[in-house]
Every structure is written in structure tokens, then in C-alpha cells.
Amino acid sequence: MHGAMRIPELSQRDRFVRRAVAQREAWAVVGEDGLAHVDSPNSPGSQVTLLWSNEVEARRWSDVLAENPRVEMIALNDLLGNVLPNLGELKQFVGLDWSADPIECEVEPADLIARMRQETIEAFTQRIRQTNAVWMLEDADGPALLVAQDDDNHLMLPCWALQSEAEARIEGPWADMQAVEIPLHNFVRATLPWLVDQNWLVAPGYLPGGDMMQLSPLDLVRRIEPAVLARSA
């Protein structure tokens, strides 16, 4: 069990999470031994793999941390679905926006996954409250659907906060679909109740590959509805 984090460390962690989710990417230094890492100052015998939310900072430290280094972008879905779970299996910690300061933030991979998942949902709900709309993909047969991640007997509805995010998914089996804007009030009062009736899930901000965010429709309603009610008042 890792020790409790101090306020500066919590601030550094939360700043990294916000930036990485907003950018949908993080940065790593890769050397001959893989992802750059340092010895943990808090847990003797453990290693800390380093990630940055800023490419410039990753490049700044690359020559210090690795032989023949290269700086690589890690997409958010790959970070959540592959990199962090693998580090968890190796019992390593993750160092966020490392800069050799006296106070360095190191977290357990599972904790970082949970924080980034929560931030992904918060960013989605905040954006749709601002735009008062949700985007889905549809064709003549109805909306795009996916098989739920952990249950082949359930489907889930992918949706996005931005038109550009929805249109970026028009490919492969969805190549003939169109991005459709759904007013937030309709999404809350019609689309999500329909998913409840079908016993399906919802995937806000869906990205292909890796770890998927999936919620019950009622959970998403609870997160969104105060804003909808405020507009209706």
C-alpha cells in the first residue's frame, strides 16, 4: 500500500489527469530499456515509470533518463487499456509530470486509471451542459451500438460531447453513418430511458480499443439532470 499523498502531490496528480483527459494523450520517454523509470524514493525496491502531460517537458528530461531516448505520445485509450494495467501487473508506480523537484507525485496505476475514468465522465458531462447537446452516430437502421465490454449479452450506446469526436468514429462498420446532434433535454428524457428499457449501457466519449467507459443510463441521468432541470425552470 502506497503512503498517503500530500496536498502538492494531489494537485500535481489532478493537474496531470485533467490535461491528459482533455488532450486525450500523454507522453513518455522510451529508451533501450523501455519506458523511462526511476527508483521510488518512497518505496525502496520499487520503480516509478514516468509520464508527462506536456511533450516539451518529456523532451526536456529525455536525455537525462534514457540512452538513445525517443519521446512517444500515448493515446488515452492505450494508456487506460494497456500501459497502466501492464504497469500494475509489474507492481510499478507511475510518476506524473516528473521534473526532479523535491516533491514528486507517484501513484498506483489502478488509482490513476480510476481518476482518469472519473475525469473522462466529468469532462463529458461538463461539455454537454455547455453545448446543451449530445452527438451520436446513426443510419437508417438506428444508432451505432457496441457489445458491452464485460457482458456479451448487453449492448451499449456510444455518444460524444463534440461533433468532431463523433465524426472521427465514422469508419469501418460505421463508415456509412452520420453524426447526429441530440438536444440534451431529449437525450435525458428519451434516449437514456430507452436504454433503460432495453437493459443497455451508455459509453460516453467512446474511443476504439483499450479501456472503454461504460455506465448505466440511470447513473448518467443522475450526473446530467440537475443542469437539465435548471434550464427547464
C-alpha positions as CSV (number, residue, x, y, z in Angstrom):
1,M,0.0,0.0,0.0
2,H,1.4,3.4,-1.0
3,G,1.6,6.2,1.6
4,A,-1.0,9.0,1.7
5,M,-0.3,11.8,-0.7
6,R,0.3,15.3,0.4
7,I,-1.5,18.3,-1.0
8,P,1.1,19.3,-3.5
9,E,1.3,15.8,-4.8
10,L,-2.5,15.6,-5.1
11,S,-2.5,18.9,-7.0
12,Q,0.1,17.6,-9.4
13,R,-1.8,14.3,-9.9
14,D,-5.1,16.1,-10.6
15,R,-3.4,18.6,-13.0
16,F,-1.9,15.7,-15.0
17,V,-5.3,13.9,-15.1
18,R,-7.2,17.0,-16.3
19,R,-4.6,17.7,-19.0
20,A,-4.3,14.1,-20.2
21,V,-8.0,13.6,-20.5
22,A,-8.6,17.0,-22.2
23,Q,-5.8,16.2,-24.7
24,R,-6.6,12.5,-24.9
25,E,-2.9,11.7,-24.7
26,A,0.1,11.7,-22.5
27,W,3.9,11.5,-23.2
28,A,6.6,9.1,-22.3
29,V,10.3,8.8,-22.7
30,V,11.4,5.5,-24.3
31,G,14.9,4.2,-24.1
32,E,16.8,1.0,-24.7
33,D,15.2,-0.5,-21.5
34,G,11.6,0.6,-22.4
35,L,9.7,3.3,-20.7
36,A,11.9,5.6,-18.6
37,H,11.7,5.0,-14.9
38,V,13.5,5.9,-11.7
39,D,13.8,4.3,-8.3
40,S,11.0,5.1,-5.9
41,P,12.1,7.4,-3.1
42,N,9.1,6.3,-1.0
43,S,9.0,2.6,-1.6
44,P,12.5,1.0,-1.6
45,G,12.9,-1.7,-4.2
46,S,10.1,-0.3,-6.4
47,Q,10.3,1.6,-9.7
48,V,8.4,4.6,-10.9
49,T,7.6,4.8,-14.6
50,L,7.4,8.4,-15.7
51,L,4.7,10.1,-17.8
52,W,4.1,13.7,-18.8
53,S,1.1,15.7,-19.9
54,N,3.4,18.0,-21.9
55,E,5.6,16.9,-24.8
56,V,8.1,19.7,-24.1
57,E,8.7,18.6,-20.6
58,A,9.1,15.0,-21.7
59,R,11.7,16.1,-24.2
60,R,13.4,18.2,-21.6
61,W,14.2,15.2,-19.4
62,S,14.7,12.6,-22.1
63,D,18.5,12.7,-22.3
64,V,18.7,12.6,-18.5
65,L,16.6,9.5,-18.2
66,A,17.5,7.1,-21.0
67,E,20.1,6.1,-23.5
68,N,19.2,6.9,-27.1
69,P,15.8,8.2,-26.0
70,R,12.8,9.0,-28.0
71,V,9.6,10.7,-26.8
72,E,6.4,9.0,-27.7
73,M,2.8,10.0,-27.5
74,I,0.5,7.6,-25.8
75,A,-3.2,7.9,-26.7
76,L,-5.6,8.0,-23.8
77,N,-7.3,4.7,-24.7
78,D,-4.0,2.9,-25.0
79,L,-2.9,4.5,-21.7
80,L,-6.0,3.3,-19.9
81,G,-6.4,-0.1,-21.6
82,N,-2.8,-1.3,-21.9
83,V,0.0,0.8,-20.4
84,L,-1.3,1.4,-16.9
85,P,-2.7,-2.1,-16.5
86,N,0.6,-3.6,-17.5
87,L,2.5,-1.4,-15.0
88,G,0.0,-2.5,-12.4
89,E,0.9,-6.1,-13.1
90,L,4.6,-5.3,-12.8
91,K,3.9,-3.7,-9.3
92,Q,5.3,-0.4,-10.5
93,F,4.2,3.1,-9.6
94,V,3.6,6.0,-12.1
95,G,5.4,9.3,-11.8
96,L,3.4,12.2,-13.2
97,D,5.0,15.3,-14.8
98,W,8.4,14.4,-13.3
99,S,10.9,17.2,-13.0
100,A,13.3,16.2,-10.3
101,D,11.7,18.6,-7.8
102,P,11.8,17.7,-4.1
103,I,8.1,16.8,-4.2
104,E,7.3,14.2,-6.9
105,C,3.9,12.7,-7.5
106,E,3.9,8.9,-7.7
107,V,0.7,6.9,-7.8
108,E,-0.5,3.4,-8.2
109,P,-1.6,2.5,-11.8
110,A,-5.1,1.4,-10.6
111,D,-5.6,4.7,-8.8
112,L,-4.6,6.7,-11.9
113,I,-7.0,4.6,-14.1
114,A,-9.9,5.3,-11.7
115,R,-9.0,9.1,-11.5
116,M,-8.8,9.3,-15.3
117,R,-12.1,7.4,-15.8
118,Q,-13.8,9.8,-13.4
119,E,-12.3,12.8,-15.1
120,T,-13.4,11.5,-18.6
121,I,-17.0,11.3,-17.4
122,E,-16.8,14.7,-15.7
123,A,-15.4,16.3,-18.8
124,F,-18.1,14.7,-21.0
125,T,-20.9,16.0,-18.7
126,Q,-19.4,19.4,-18.4
127,R,-19.1,19.8,-22.1
128,I,-22.7,18.7,-22.9
129,R,-24.0,21.1,-20.2
130,Q,-22.2,23.9,-22.0
131,T,-23.4,22.9,-25.5
132,N,-26.8,21.6,-24.5
133,A,-26.3,18.7,-26.9
134,V,-25.0,15.2,-27.3
135,W,-23.7,13.6,-30.5
136,M,-24.4,10.1,-31.7
137,L,-23.9,8.1,-35.0
138,E,-26.9,6.9,-36.8
139,D,-28.1,5.4,-40.1
140,A,-31.4,4.2,-41.5
141,D,-31.4,1.2,-39.1
142,G,-30.9,3.3,-36.0
143,P,-27.9,4.4,-33.8
144,A,-24.5,2.8,-33.6
145,L,-24.2,0.2,-30.9
146,L,-21.4,-1.8,-29.3
147,V,-21.2,-5.0,-27.3
148,A,-20.7,-4.2,-23.7
149,Q,-17.1,-4.7,-22.5
150,D,-17.7,-7.4,-19.9
151,D,-21.0,-8.9,-21.0
152,D,-21.7,-10.1,-24.5
153,N,-25.4,-10.2,-23.7
154,H,-25.7,-6.4,-23.3
155,L,-25.2,-3.6,-25.8
156,M,-24.1,0.0,-25.2
157,L,-24.7,3.2,-27.0
158,P,-21.6,5.3,-27.8
159,C,-22.0,9.1,-27.6
160,W,-19.8,12.1,-27.7
161,A,-19.8,15.7,-26.5
162,L,-18.4,17.2,-29.7
163,Q,-19.4,16.8,-33.3
164,S,-15.7,16.3,-34.3
165,E,-15.3,13.4,-31.8
166,A,-18.4,11.7,-33.3
167,E,-17.3,12.2,-36.9
168,A,-13.8,10.8,-36.1
169,R,-15.5,7.5,-35.5
170,I,-17.2,7.3,-38.9
171,E,-15.0,4.5,-40.2
172,G,-15.1,0.7,-40.6
173,P,-18.5,-0.7,-39.8
174,W,-19.8,2.8,-39.1
175,A,-18.4,4.2,-42.4
176,D,-21.9,4.9,-43.8
177,M,-23.3,6.5,-40.6
178,Q,-23.8,10.2,-39.9
179,A,-23.2,12.3,-36.8
180,V,-26.5,13.4,-35.4
181,E,-27.0,16.1,-32.8
182,I,-29.4,15.3,-30.0
183,P,-30.7,18.1,-27.7
184,L,-29.6,17.4,-24.2
185,H,-33.2,17.5,-22.9
186,N,-34.2,14.8,-25.4
187,F,-31.1,12.7,-24.6
188,V,-32.0,12.7,-20.9
189,R,-35.8,12.4,-21.2
190,A,-36.0,10.0,-24.2
191,T,-32.7,8.4,-25.2
192,L,-31.5,7.3,-21.8
193,P,-34.9,6.0,-20.7
194,W,-35.0,4.0,-23.9
195,L,-31.6,2.4,-23.0
196,V,-33.0,1.5,-19.6
197,D,-36.0,-0.2,-21.2
198,Q,-33.6,-2.2,-23.4
199,N,-31.3,-3.0,-20.4
200,W,-28.4,-1.5,-22.3
201,L,-25.5,0.7,-21.2
202,V,-24.1,4.0,-22.4
203,A,-20.5,4.7,-23.5
204,P,-19.8,8.5,-23.1
205,G,-16.8,9.8,-25.1
206,Y,-16.2,6.3,-26.7
207,L,-12.7,5.7,-28.2
208,P,-11.9,2.4,-30.0
209,G,-9.5,0.0,-28.5
210,G,-8.3,-0.3,-24.9
211,D,-10.4,0.6,-21.9
212,M,-14.0,1.8,-22.5
213,M,-16.1,4.0,-20.2
214,Q,-19.5,2.4,-19.8
215,L,-22.2,3.4,-17.4
216,S,-25.8,2.6,-16.6
217,P,-28.1,5.1,-18.2
218,L,-29.6,5.9,-14.8
219,D,-26.1,6.8,-13.5
220,L,-25.6,9.2,-16.4
221,V,-29.0,10.7,-15.9
222,R,-28.1,11.5,-12.3
223,R,-25.0,13.2,-13.4
224,I,-26.7,15.3,-16.1
225,E,-30.2,16.0,-14.9
226,P,-29.5,18.9,-12.5
227,A,-28.4,21.0,-15.4
228,V,-31.4,20.0,-17.5
229,L,-33.8,20.8,-14.7
230,A,-32.1,24.2,-14.2
231,R,-32.7,25.1,-17.8
232,S,-36.3,24.0,-17.6
233,A,-37.1,26.1,-14.6
